[in-house]
Amino acid sequence: MMLRKKIITSVVFLSVLIILLIILVISPLFLEIKEISRDFPVQKQNLMVLEKKLEDLQEFKRNLPEISPNLEKINRLFIDPEVPIDFRLFLENAAQDSGVFLEISLASSPQIPDTDPWPSTSFNLTSAGSFSSFCIFLERLQSGPYLIEFQGLNITKLTEAELNFSELGQLSSDGIKANVLIKAYTEQ
C-alpha cells in the first residue's frame, strides 16, 4: 500500500509539475509566437519599403553626377533669406534696363497661415515710369532667374506734379506709379 501511495503521490506531483510547466512556460511561449507571427507581415512590409528606399538611394547616387548641374540651377532659384543682395541687384538692374525708377522694401508678413511648400520673403516694389517701360520691367521679373510669385499690383497714373518731380527725370504724359507685391522663395 505504501508503494501505491508513493506512486499516486509521484503521479500527482508530476501532473502538477507538468500543468505548471504548461501554464508558466509553454503557454506564454505560444502566445509570444502567435503575437510575433501577427507582426511578421508588417515587419516584412517594412523591410520591403526599406529595401526599395535603399535601391532608390543607390539609383540616386548613380545619377547624381548627371543631375547635379540641374540641382545647382534649382538652388539658384531661391534667394538667400539672410542677405538677399543678389536678388536686390537683379531687381535694380531689371528696373534700370527697363527705364523704370524703383524703390524696394521688405513687405510685412501676412497674418494668414502660409501654405507654401517653401519659406518665402515678400517685397514691396514701388516704381514709376512709362506704362510700356513698366510692362518690360514686369516681363523681366517674370522671366528672371528667381522663383517669385506676384501677389498684388496697383497702378495709378502720375499727376502733373509727380510728372515734373526732378528725381523721376523726364516722363511722358503716360507716366504711371505702380506698387507691386512679390513673394520670393528662399533657401531653407
Secondary structure, 3 states (H helix, E strand, C coil): CHHHHHHHHHHHHHHHHHHHHHHHHHHHHHHHHHHHHHHHHHHHHHHHHHHHHHHHHHHHHHHHHHHHHHHHHHHHCCECCCCCHHHHHHHHHHHHHHCCEEEEEECCCCCCCCCCCCCEEEEEEEEEEEHHHHHHHHHHHHCCCCCEEEEEEEEEECCHHHHCCHHHCCCCCCEEEEEEEEEEEECC
